[in-house]
Amino acid sequence: SDQTESKLASYSFSSIFQKYLFERKPSQGTVMEFNTVVRRFIAICGDKDIRRYSKKDIVHFKDVLLKYPKNLTQEDVKLTVDELFKKYEGKDYVRLSAKTIGTKYLALLGTIFRFAVNNDYRTDNPVATVKVISEKQLEPSRLPFSLQQVKKITSSYVITNPPDERHIEYKYVILLGIFTGARIEEICRLRNDDIGIENGINFIFIQPDLKRQHTLKTASSRRRVPLHPKIMNDFDFKGYLKTVSGKEYVFPYINMGTIIKGSISRPVSKWFGRFLNTIGLKDNRLTFHSFRHTFKAFGRVSGIEKSILDSIQGHKDNSVSLNYGRDEYGSAYSLETMFEAVMKISAFCEI
């Protein structure tokens, strides 16, 4: 009602956003994503009293973004929205995808408005019913590596004869990607304190690194992951760990790098893309993230239960029952159960 609206405090969109950041304290990378969205929203719809935005504003924001160039130069960033479109008028350029607009721009914007509603700065969320229609994707954007492709990677120079300290670290980042299906950032951030052994089972413990403002993707990302004996013995990860035992990080060279958008692994990820090209695996759908798909595919073929694979990989499981009875490390399954599953993955014996 109007009476309820009049009771609400008047605050600008940008000040509500600052309140959200102060209370929620998201990771550095998430803040940077939010900043891009907020900057563009204010450029397109203005920085008004939070109550004065309507669904019409959000639809206008979406419509403008659908024409927005995907890759902006440093000069482009300084232009107003009108100047930007004038510059690109009549040119053939790559635009922001409908998927990005939906899953990033509208999702993050909706989060800010939801915060405003929850804290009585306005009564409704104008983003809630705005949708972007994406084109049907006919082929997957990410592919798993086949066993043959994994063998091509493990028989390459980086694994068999890494030339220097940097490549030795890359070697074990790749091998951990293959044998654990963990995210590249989780692997690169590992500290020596995160390596353990329990009842003869070697494992890595994936957890936040609060000292460096490193948070995990979801609550289920915090977990222990058992290591297959093959990576420990045949690929001598055991020996490598001895060489870095006095250091804070398992990959000291990588961790000396700059944190870009909250991520330490970007240079590794970019290098890996170039490396795949050099060994003849040039396909935009193959990236380091493909190892997560590979692990899932190998596990499925070996008949491992989906929920156990999810637990090993830190994938969110929406079943309520699995969220009960998690151990102190956040896992729904014991280390032994997960280790038995990893040992059943037949492809690992062939690598």
Backbone torsions as a table, in degrees:
resi	resn	phi	psi	omega
1	SER	NA	163.9	-179.8
2	ASP	-61.5	-35.2	-178.2
3	GLN	-64.0	-43.4	179.0
4	THR	-63.0	-44.4	179.6
5	GLU	-58.4	-42.1	-175.5
6	SER	-68.7	-22.5	179.0
7	LYS	-77.0	-21.2	-176.1
8	LEU	-70.2	142.0	178.8
9	ALA	-70.4	149.9	179.9
10	SER	-93.9	120.3	179.0
11	TYR	-140.4	145.2	178.2
12	SER	-75.7	159.8	179.3
13	PHE	-57.2	-45.5	-176.1
14	SER	-65.2	-34.4	-179.6
15	SER	-73.3	-32.5	175.6
16	ILE	-65.8	-40.1	177.7
17	PHE	-59.9	-43.6	179.0
18	GLN	-62.9	-38.3	177.8
19	LYS	-63.6	-41.1	178.8
20	TYR	-60.4	-47.6	-179.0
21	LEU	-61.2	-41.9	-177.5
22	PHE	-63.5	-39.2	-177.1
23	GLU	-81.6	-43.6	-172.1
24	ARG	-83.2	-31.9	-178.6
25	LYS	49.3	59.5	179.2
26	PRO	-69.5	169.2	-179.3
27	SER	-66.3	161.5	-179.3
28	GLN	-55.3	-42.9	-179.7
29	GLY	-64.3	-41.2	179.5
30	THR	-66.3	-40.3	178.5
31	VAL	-59.3	-41.9	-179.9
32	MET	-64.7	-38.5	176.7
33	GLU	-64.2	-45.3	177.7
34	PHE	-58.4	-43.9	-177.1
35	ASN	-58.5	-41.7	178.1
36	THR	-60.9	-47.3	-178.6
37	VAL	-62.8	-47.3	-177.7
38	VAL	-64.1	-42.8	-179.7
39	ARG	-60.5	-44.7	-178.7
40	ARG	-71.8	-35.6	179.4
41	PHE	-63.7	-44.2	-179.8
42	ILE	-67.1	-38.2	178.5
43	ALA	-63.2	-34.0	-175.6
44	ILE	-91.5	-39.9	-173.7
45	CYS	-114.5	-2.9	179.4
46	GLY	82.2	161.6	179.0
47	ASP	-100.0	83.8	-173.5
48	LYS	-99.8	174.7	168.8
49	ASP	-55.7	132.6	-174.8
50	ILE	-53.9	-26.8	-177.7
51	ARG	-78.8	-15.1	-172.2
52	ARG	-88.8	-2.0	177.1
53	TYR	-84.8	138.5	177.4
54	SER	-118.4	175.5	176.6
55	LYS	-58.8	-32.2	179.5
56	LYS	-58.1	-40.9	178.5
57	ASP	-62.0	-42.8	-176.6
58	ILE	-67.9	-40.6	178.0
59	VAL	-63.5	-40.8	177.8
60	HIS	-61.5	-44.6	178.5
61	PHE	-57.2	-48.8	179.9
62	LYS	-59.8	-46.8	-177.5
63	ASP	-62.2	-39.1	178.9
64	VAL	-67.8	-42.7	-179.4
65	LEU	-61.9	-32.1	179.7
66	LEU	-63.1	-19.9	178.1
67	LYS	-101.7	-1.8	-172.3
68	TYR	-73.9	135.6	176.2
69	PRO	-63.6	139.7	-179.5
70	LYS	-71.6	-45.8	-176.6
71	ASN	-108.4	111.9	-179.2
72	LEU	-99.8	142.6	173.4
73	THR	-82.4	170.1	178.4
74	GLN	-62.8	-32.1	178.4
75	GLU	-69.0	-38.7	-179.2
76	ASP	-58.6	-39.3	-175.7
77	VAL	-60.8	-30.5	-177.8
78	LYS	-79.2	-13.2	-175.9
79	LEU	-80.5	153.4	171.6
80	THR	-73.8	168.5	-179.1
81	VAL	-59.6	-44.5	180.0
82	ASP	-61.9	-44.0	-179.9
83	GLU	-63.9	-37.9	-179.2
84	LEU	-62.6	-48.0	-178.5
85	PHE	-68.6	-30.5	177.5
86	LYS	-64.7	-41.9	-179.4
87	LYS	-62.7	-39.2	-175.7
88	TYR	-93.3	-1.1	-178.1
89	GLU	-56.7	129.7	177.5
90	GLY	78.1	-3.3	-179.4
91	LYS	-95.4	155.5	177.2
92	ASP	-94.3	110.6	-177.5
93	TYR	-139.6	157.7	179.6
94	VAL	-79.4	127.4	-180.0
95	ARG	-98.4	165.0	173.5
96	LEU	-59.3	139.2	-179.2
97	SER	-80.0	154.6	178.0
98	ALA	-59.5	-35.8	-179.8
99	LYS	-63.2	-45.4	179.3
100	THR	-62.3	-41.8	-179.5
101	ILE	-62.9	-41.0	-179.4
102	GLY	-72.6	-50.4	-172.1
103	THR	-82.9	-20.2	179.4
104	LYS	-109.2	-64.9	-172.7
105	TYR	-63.9	-54.6	-177.2
106	LEU	-70.8	-34.9	-179.9
107	ALA	-64.2	-47.1	-178.8
108	LEU	-69.4	-39.3	178.0
109	LEU	-62.3	-42.8	178.6
110	GLY	-60.1	-35.4	178.9
111	THR	-61.9	-42.9	-179.6
112	ILE	-66.3	-44.3	179.9
113	PHE	-67.3	-34.2	177.6
114	ARG	-65.0	-39.3	176.1
115	PHE	-61.1	-41.4	179.9
116	ALA	-62.8	-41.4	179.8
117	VAL	-67.1	-45.9	-178.1
118	ASN	-61.9	-25.2	-178.5
119	ASN	-107.0	17.8	174.9
120	ASP	61.7	31.9	173.5
121	TYR	-88.9	-20.6	171.2
122	ARG	-155.8	170.0	-171.6
123	THR	-100.2	-13.3	-179.0
124	ASP	-142.9	164.4	178.6
125	ASN	-105.8	105.2	-175.8
126	PRO	-68.7	-12.6	-178.4
127	VAL	-84.9	-22.8	-169.3
128	ALA	-50.5	-40.6	-174.7
129	THR	-105.1	8.8	178.8
130	VAL	-88.5	123.8	-177.9
131	LYS	-123.8	152.5	174.1
132	VAL	-112.4	131.1	180.0
133	ILE	-87.2	115.2	179.3
134	SER	-90.1	153.0	173.2
135	GLU	-68.3	145.7	175.9
136	LYS	-65.7	124.9	179.0
137	GLN	-82.1	118.3	-175.5
138	LEU	-84.2	-22.5	177.8
139	GLU	-133.5	152.7	-177.0
140	PRO	-66.1	146.6	179.2
141	SER	-79.9	-20.0	177.1
142	ARG	-128.2	138.9	176.5
143	LEU	-117.1	149.3	171.2
144	PRO	-77.0	157.9	171.2
145	PHE	-77.3	142.5	172.9
146	SER	-78.6	166.0	178.6
147	LEU	-59.0	-38.8	179.7
148	GLN	-62.3	-41.3	179.1
149	GLN	-68.7	-37.9	177.6
150	VAL	-62.9	-41.1	178.7
151	LYS	-63.6	-35.8	178.2
152	LYS	-63.4	-39.2	178.9
153	ILE	-68.4	-46.3	-175.4
154	THR	-74.1	-15.1	176.6
155	SER	-98.8	5.3	179.9
156	SER	-79.8	168.2	-176.5
157	TYR	-59.0	-32.6	-176.6
158	VAL	-62.8	-35.8	-179.2
159	ILE	-88.7	-40.6	-174.1
160	THR	-84.5	-30.4	-176.6
161	ASN	-153.6	65.8	-177.8
162	PRO	-63.1	130.0	-171.5
163	PRO	-74.0	-22.9	-176.1
164	ASP	-153.8	179.5	-176.4
165	GLU	-55.6	-43.9	-178.5
166	ARG	-59.5	-47.2	-177.7
167	HIS	-70.7	-28.2	175.8
168	ILE	-64.1	-42.4	177.7
169	GLU	-64.7	-42.5	178.8
170	TYR	-60.6	-37.9	179.3
171	LYS	-55.5	-48.9	-175.8
172	TYR	-78.3	-24.5	172.8
173	VAL	-64.3	-44.9	178.9
174	ILE	-62.4	-47.8	-177.7
175	LEU	-63.0	-38.9	176.8
176	LEU	-66.8	-34.8	175.7
177	GLY	-60.5	-43.5	-179.2
178	ILE	-68.1	-48.7	-170.9
179	PHE	-85.8	-12.2	179.6
180	THR	-121.9	-19.6	-176.6
181	GLY	66.0	20.3	-179.3
182	ALA	-78.4	161.9	177.7
183	ARG	-71.9	149.3	-176.9
184	ILE	-59.0	-39.1	-178.9
185	GLU	-67.4	-38.5	178.3
186	GLU	-62.2	-39.8	-179.0
187	ILE	-69.9	-49.3	-176.2
188	CYS	-63.1	-27.7	-176.9
189	ARG	-85.7	-3.8	-175.3
190	LEU	-56.5	134.2	174.3
191	ARG	-102.9	161.0	179.2
192	ASN	-61.7	-28.2	177.0
193	ASP	-68.4	-16.4	-178.5
194	ASP	-88.1	0.3	179.6
195	ILE	-100.4	130.8	-178.2
196	GLY	-146.3	173.5	174.7
197	ILE	-141.2	133.6	-179.7
198	GLU	-141.1	126.1	-177.3
199	ASN	49.3	41.2	177.5
200	GLY	78.8	2.0	-179.8
201	ILE	-101.7	119.1	174.9
202	ASN	-76.8	142.3	179.2
203	PHE	-149.9	162.9	169.3
204	ILE	-113.8	143.6	179.4
205	PHE	-109.3	112.0	-178.7
206	ILE	-91.9	115.8	-177.5
207	GLN	-147.5	165.9	-179.0
208	PRO	-65.9	155.4	174.8
209	ASP	-115.4	84.7	-171.3
210	LEU	-64.9	-28.5	179.9
211	LYS	-59.4	-31.7	-179.2
212	ARG	-112.9	26.9	178.7
213	GLN	52.2	33.0	178.8
214	HIS	-94.1	116.5	177.7
215	THR	-108.8	164.7	179.1
216	LEU	-94.1	162.2	-174.7
217	LYS	-63.2	-47.1	178.7
218	THR	-140.6	170.5	179.0
219	ALA	-60.3	-35.4	-177.8
220	SER	-75.0	-5.8	178.7
221	SER	-72.1	-22.3	179.4
222	ARG	-77.7	118.1	-172.4
223	ARG	-168.1	162.1	169.7
224	ARG	-99.9	140.0	-179.2
225	VAL	-124.0	119.9	179.5
226	PRO	-68.8	145.5	-180.0
227	LEU	-103.6	132.4	178.5
228	HIS	-66.9	138.3	179.7
229	PRO	-53.8	-27.5	-177.5
230	LYS	-60.3	-44.1	-179.7
231	ILE	-70.1	-34.3	-178.7
232	MET	-69.8	-43.9	-172.0
233	ASN	-100.1	-62.4	-176.0
234	ASP	-61.3	-38.2	179.8
235	PHE	-100.4	6.6	172.5
236	ASP	51.3	44.2	173.6
237	PHE	-64.5	-29.8	178.0
238	LYS	-59.0	-46.7	180.0
239	GLY	-66.0	-40.7	179.4
240	TYR	-61.5	-41.6	-178.4
241	LEU	-61.6	-32.4	177.5
242	LYS	-63.8	-35.9	-177.1
243	THR	-71.3	-21.3	-178.5
244	VAL	-115.1	13.0	-172.3
245	SER	-59.6	-29.9	-179.2
246	GLY	-83.1	-9.1	-175.4
247	LYS	-90.0	160.9	179.9
248	GLU	-72.2	-42.2	-175.2
249	TYR	-105.3	148.4	176.6
250	VAL	-65.4	-32.3	179.1
251	PHE	-121.1	78.0	-174.4
252	PRO	-61.1	-38.7	-179.3
253	TYR	-61.3	-48.3	-179.1
254	ILE	-60.7	-39.7	-176.1
255	ASN	-78.7	-4.0	172.5
256	MET	-83.4	-12.5	-177.1
257	GLY	-71.9	174.4	179.2
258	THR	-82.0	140.8	175.2
259	ILE	-83.2	115.5	-178.6
260	ILE	-107.7	121.1	-178.4
261	LYS	50.9	42.8	177.3
262	GLY	78.4	4.1	-174.8
263	SER	-119.2	136.3	176.4
264	ILE	-96.2	-14.6	-169.3
265	SER	-93.8	-1.7	-176.3
266	ARG	-55.2	-48.2	179.5
267	PRO	-59.5	-36.6	-179.9
268	VAL	-66.1	-44.5	-179.2
269	SER	-61.2	-43.1	-179.9
270	LYS	-67.6	-42.7	178.1
271	TRP	-60.0	-42.7	-177.0
272	PHE	-60.9	-38.6	177.1
273	GLY	-60.8	-43.2	179.2
274	ARG	-68.0	-39.3	179.8
275	PHE	-60.4	-43.3	179.2
276	LEU	-59.0	-40.1	177.8
277	ASN	-60.9	-41.7	-176.1
278	THR	-67.4	-25.2	179.5
279	ILE	-101.6	15.7	172.9
280	GLY	81.1	21.9	176.7
281	LEU	-111.0	56.5	-176.7
282	LYS	-85.4	104.7	177.6
283	ASP	-159.5	120.2	-177.0
284	ASN	-59.0	-18.7	-179.5
285	ARG	-85.6	-5.2	175.7
286	LEU	-103.5	117.2	178.0
287	THR	-138.9	-177.4	177.4
288	PHE	-60.8	-34.8	-179.3
289	HIS	-61.9	-20.6	178.1
290	SER	-60.3	-25.7	178.4
291	PHE	-61.7	-31.8	177.7
292	ARG	-65.3	-41.0	177.5
293	HIS	-67.8	-38.2	-179.6
294	THR	-62.0	-47.9	-179.4
295	PHE	-57.9	-44.1	179.4
296	LYS	-62.4	-45.6	-178.5
297	ALA	-64.2	-46.1	178.3
298	PHE	-59.9	-42.0	-179.1
299	GLY	-64.6	-43.2	-179.8
300	ARG	-61.0	-48.2	-179.1
301	VAL	-58.9	-32.9	-179.6
302	SER	-85.5	5.1	174.7
303	GLY	76.0	25.0	-179.9
304	ILE	-83.6	138.2	-179.0
305	GLU	-57.6	136.7	-178.2
306	LYS	-55.6	-43.9	-176.2
307	SER	-65.0	-30.6	177.8
308	ILE	-72.6	-43.0	176.7
309	LEU	-59.9	-43.2	178.7
310	ASP	-59.6	-41.3	-178.5
311	SER	-65.8	-40.9	179.0
312	ILE	-65.2	-39.2	-174.7
313	GLN	-91.1	-4.5	179.9
314	GLY	72.1	28.2	175.4
315	HIS	-80.9	142.1	-179.3
316	LYS	-68.4	130.6	174.7
317	ASP	-112.4	121.7	-173.2
318	ASN	-82.4	-2.4	-179.6
319	SER	-75.1	129.8	-175.5
320	VAL	-60.4	-40.4	-175.1
321	SER	-61.0	-35.5	-178.5
322	LEU	-70.6	-19.9	178.9
323	ASN	-80.9	-9.4	174.3
324	TYR	-88.3	150.4	172.0
325	GLY	70.0	21.7	175.5
326	ARG	-70.6	147.3	-179.2
327	ASP	-81.1	-179.1	-175.2
328	GLU	-63.4	-16.7	179.7
329	TYR	-93.4	-1.4	178.0
330	GLY	94.4	0.2	-176.0
331	SER	-88.7	142.3	177.5
332	ALA	-81.8	-18.0	-179.0
333	TYR	-123.4	154.5	178.5
334	SER	-70.5	159.9	177.8
335	LEU	-60.0	-38.3	-179.5
336	GLU	-62.3	-45.7	-179.3
337	THR	-61.9	-43.0	-179.1
338	MET	-69.0	-37.2	179.4
339	PHE	-64.9	-42.1	178.0
340	GLU	-59.3	-39.6	179.7
341	ALA	-65.0	-46.1	-179.4
342	VAL	-60.8	-38.1	-179.5
343	MET	-68.0	-20.2	179.9
344	LYS	-82.8	-11.9	-177.3
345	ILE	-71.9	102.2	-172.2
346	SER	-63.8	-32.5	-177.9
347	ALA	-59.2	-32.8	-177.9
348	PHE	-61.2	-31.7	-179.1
349	CYS	-70.5	-21.1	-176.8
350	GLU	-93.3	-9.6	-176.9
351	ILE	-79.3	NA	NA
